[in-house]
Amino acid sequence: MFTRKLSEAEKSPRKVQGENWHSVRLLLEGDGMGFSFHITTLYAGRETLIWYKHHLEAVYCISGEGEVETTDDGKIWKVEPGTLYVLNKNDRHLLRPKTEMVVACVFNPALKGNETHDDEGAYGLEADIIE
């Protein structure tokens, strides 16, 4: 068993900065759980194209509000506190936070550490491992 504090992880390499977000990666591949767990802050008014073609993701909204649009069908999903959205088909999507949003994310397979979105909105399979 082990514990990890969000406040300490925020001051470590586990905090990864993207253009429209920052993510504190509390569990990563090196932790041996088979999935990763992140607390991510999404910046208000910033649309992000995301396509996790190598990962499945579940996202739980803790605070803030916005929407997710699945690009294949144009369906728009409202996201507010208490909403879980699940990208169970490697769905390409547009994420649009209306206000700053804080979300908890689970990825399978686990992220290694410092992944950020490529031009297609995906995380690659190669990344620096963070312990």
C-alpha positions in Angstrom: 0.0 0.0 0.0 1.1 3.6 -0.5 -0.4 7.1 -0.4 0.2 10.1 -2.5 -1.0 13.7 -1.8 -2.3 15.9 -4.6 -0.6 19.0 -3.0 2.8 17.3 -3.1 2.3 15.8 -6.6 1.5 19.3 -7.9 5.1 20.4 -7.0 6.7 17.4 -8.8 7.2 16.1 -12.4 3.8 14.5 -12.0 2.3 17.9 -12.9 2.2 18.0 -16.7 1.3 21.2 -18.5 -0.6 21.3 -21.8 -1.7 24.3 -23.8 -5.3 24.3 -22.5 -4.9 22.3 -19.3 -2.6 21.0 -16.6 -2.8 17.5 -15.2 -1.5 16.1 -11.9 -0.9 12.4 -12.5 -1.4 10.7 -9.2 -1.1 7.1 -10.6 1.1 6.2 -13.5 2.3 3.0 -15.2 5.2 2.8 -12.9 2.9 2.5 -9.9 1.8 -1.0 -11.2 -2.0 -0.6 -11.0 -2.7 -1.2 -14.7 -4.4 2.2 -15.1 -3.5 5.8 -14.4 -5.4 8.4 -12.4 -5.2 12.1 -12.9 -6.7 15.3 -11.5 -6.8 17.7 -14.5 -7.7 21.4 -14.7 -9.2 22.5 -18.0 -9.0 26.2 -18.8 -12.2 28.1 -19.5 -13.0 29.0 -23.1 -10.3 26.8 -24.6 -11.5 24.1 -27.1 -9.3 21.1 -27.3 -9.4 18.3 -30.0 -8.7 15.0 -28.3 -8.5 11.5 -29.8 -7.1 8.9 -27.5 -6.6 6.3 -30.1 -4.3 4.2 -27.9 -6.2 4.7 -24.6 -9.6 4.4 -23.1 -10.6 7.2 -20.7 -13.3 7.8 -18.1 -13.7 11.4 -16.8 -15.6 12.6 -13.7 -16.4 16.3 -13.4 -15.6 17.6 -9.9 -16.2 21.3 -10.6 -17.0 23.7 -13.4 -19.0 23.1 -16.6 -18.6 22.6 -20.3 -19.4 20.2 -23.0 -17.9 17.4 -25.1 -18.7 16.9 -28.8 -18.0 13.6 -30.4 -16.8 14.5 -33.8 -17.9 11.4 -35.7 -21.6 12.1 -35.1 -21.7 15.8 -33.8 -23.4 14.8 -30.6 -22.9 17.2 -27.8 -22.8 16.1 -24.2 -23.2 18.6 -21.3 -20.7 18.2 -18.5 -21.2 19.6 -15.0 -20.3 18.5 -11.5 -21.3 14.9 -10.9 -21.1 13.9 -14.6 -19.0 11.0 -15.7 -18.2 10.7 -19.4 -16.7 7.6 -20.9 -14.7 7.5 -24.1 -15.1 3.7 -24.5 -14.6 3.6 -28.3 -11.5 5.8 -28.6 -13.9 8.6 -29.5 -12.4 11.6 -31.2 -13.9 14.6 -29.4 -13.9 18.3 -28.8 -13.7 19.4 -25.2 -15.1 22.8 -24.5 -14.9 24.0 -20.8 -17.2 27.0 -20.3 -15.7 27.7 -16.9 -12.6 26.3 -15.4 -13.2 22.6 -14.9 -11.5 20.2 -12.5 -11.9 16.6 -13.5 -10.7 13.2 -12.3 -9.5 11.0 -15.2 -8.7 7.3 -15.5 -6.7 6.0 -18.4 -6.3 2.4 -19.6 -3.6 1.5 -20.4 -1.8 3.6 -17.9 0.1 6.7 -18.9 3.8 6.6 -18.3 4.3 10.2 -17.2 4.8 13.2 -19.3 2.5 12.6 -22.3 0.9 15.6 -24.0 -1.5 15.7 -27.0 0.1 15.3 -30.5 -1.3 17.0 -33.6 -4.2 14.5 -33.7 -5.1 15.0 -30.1 -3.6 11.7 -29.0 -1.1 10.5 -26.5 1.6 8.4 -28.0 2.8 5.2 -26.5 6.3 6.4 -25.9 6.9 8.8 -23.0 9.3 9.4 -20.2 8.5 7.3 -17.2 7.9 9.3 -14.0 8.4 7.5 -10.7 
